[in-house]
Amino acid sequence: MFSGFLTVRAECDHCGLGLTGHDAADGPAVFIILIVGFIVGGLALWFELAVEPPTWVHMVLWPPVIAVLALGALRPFKGAFIGAQYKYRAVDREFPPEGDI
């Protein structure tokens, strides 16, 4: 489905399905922000209350955790959004002419 990290191929290598009209837009990023924010926020709060580290520890610890979680989840979420678009026919739908409705 992907030719690069997040670049969608023009068509599927196995079945030839055209993927050019499928665009996940910002949908995956929104869900990842919410999910990763919830996880990291909870972990940071727990870590602060349990260990009481200095502020610099939080500034060193959490950015790499956020980057790994967000980048690791972005490709599967984008694939799921494109799959949902295909399943529910959100793209390339053929509508009847106006008089045939």
C-alpha positions as CSV (number, residue, x, y, z in Angstrom):
1,M,0.0,0.0,0.0
2,F,2.9,2.4,0.7
3,S,5.9,3.2,-1.4
4,G,7.6,5.2,1.2
5,F,7.0,5.8,4.9
6,L,3.7,7.5,4.3
7,T,3.5,7.8,0.5
8,V,0.6,5.9,-0.9
9,R,1.3,3.9,-4.1
10,A,-0.6,4.7,-7.3
11,E,-2.0,1.1,-7.3
12,C,-1.7,-2.1,-5.4
13,D,1.2,-4.4,-6.4
14,H,-0.9,-7.6,-5.9
15,C,-4.4,-6.8,-7.2
16,G,-3.9,-3.6,-9.3
17,L,-6.5,-1.6,-7.2
18,G,-6.1,2.1,-7.9
19,L,-5.1,4.0,-4.7
20,T,-4.6,7.5,-6.2
21,G,-8.0,8.9,-5.0
22,H,-7.6,7.7,-1.4
23,D,-6.4,10.4,1.0
24,A,-6.5,10.0,4.8
25,A,-5.9,13.7,5.3
26,D,-5.4,14.6,9.0
27,G,-7.6,11.9,10.4
28,P,-4.9,9.5,11.5
29,A,-2.9,12.4,13.1
30,V,-5.8,13.5,15.1
31,F,-6.4,10.1,16.6
32,I,-2.7,9.6,17.3
33,I,-2.4,13.0,19.0
34,L,-5.3,12.1,21.3
35,I,-4.2,8.5,22.0
36,V,-0.5,9.3,22.5
37,G,-1.3,12.4,24.5
38,F,-3.5,10.3,26.8
39,I,-0.9,7.6,27.3
40,V,2.1,10.0,27.8
41,G,0.1,12.3,29.9
42,G,-0.9,9.5,32.2
43,L,2.6,8.1,32.4
44,A,4.2,11.5,33.0
45,L,1.7,12.2,35.8
46,W,2.4,8.8,37.4
47,F,6.2,9.2,37.0
48,E,6.0,12.7,38.6
49,L,4.0,11.5,41.6
50,A,5.9,8.2,42.1
51,V,9.5,9.4,41.6
52,E,9.4,13.2,41.8
53,P,12.2,13.8,39.3
54,P,13.6,17.2,38.4
55,T,12.0,19.0,35.4
56,W,14.9,18.2,33.1
57,V,14.2,14.5,33.4
58,H,10.8,15.0,31.9
59,M,12.2,17.2,29.1
60,V,14.7,14.5,28.2
61,L,12.4,11.4,28.7
62,W,9.1,12.3,27.1
63,P,9.9,13.8,23.6
64,P,11.6,10.5,22.4
65,V,8.7,8.5,23.8
66,I,6.2,10.7,22.1
67,A,8.1,10.6,18.8
68,V,8.4,6.8,18.8
69,L,4.8,6.2,19.7
70,A,3.5,8.7,17.2
71,L,5.7,7.6,14.3
72,G,5.1,4.0,15.1
73,A,1.3,4.4,15.0
74,L,1.1,6.8,12.0
75,R,1.5,4.3,9.2
76,P,-1.0,1.7,10.6
77,F,-3.6,4.4,11.3
78,K,-3.2,5.8,7.8
79,G,-3.6,2.3,6.3
80,A,-6.7,1.8,8.4
81,F,-8.2,5.1,7.2
82,I,-7.5,4.2,3.6
83,G,-9.0,0.8,4.1
84,A,-12.1,2.3,5.6
85,Q,-12.4,4.7,2.7
86,Y,-12.3,1.7,0.3
87,K,-14.7,-0.4,2.4
88,Y,-17.3,2.3,2.7
89,R,-16.7,3.6,-0.9
90,A,-15.8,7.1,0.1
91,V,-13.9,7.7,-3.1
92,D,-14.5,7.1,-6.8
93,R,-18.2,6.6,-6.3
94,E,-20.3,6.6,-9.4
95,F,-23.6,8.5,-9.0
96,P,-26.6,8.1,-11.2
97,P,-27.5,11.1,-13.4
98,E,-29.7,13.7,-11.7
99,G,-32.8,12.6,-13.6
100,D,-32.5,8.9,-12.6
101,I,-32.9,9.4,-8.8
